[in-house]
């Protein structure tokens, strides 16, 4: 009763494939976690800047091609219309993030003195950082 080399070879191949799968899964998970952290940091900076009426900082985080439509005065107008409905912001929290390739949507939920609302950020990665491409406020 000898060892069947085909069975041993097949077993070694299956173990190698399993280990490779685990390594790839770990790398993908680490990349996803890093992306989540980066997106959360951008959304946090935007939300904090808006609450401090620092509209210029938000514009500086905006992708240059989007600055034609997302000017400081337009962002200020939208924010003020938003808080006129929800009331003075009492706080906010990050919501759902949806990443598709180099484009993502991040929800930020605000609660004000009168009611709640949300901000939807569209972001695009240029390979080095995530930049704002659009800001929408929803009631």
Buried (B, 14 or more C-beta within 10 A) or exposed (E): EEEEEEEEEEEEEEEEEEEEEEEEEEEEEEEEEEBBEBBEEBBBBBBEBBBEEBBEBBBBBBBEEBBEEBEBEEBBEBBEEBBEEBBEBEEBEBBEBEBEEEEBBBBBBBBBEEEEBBBBBBBBBEEEEBBBBBBEBEE
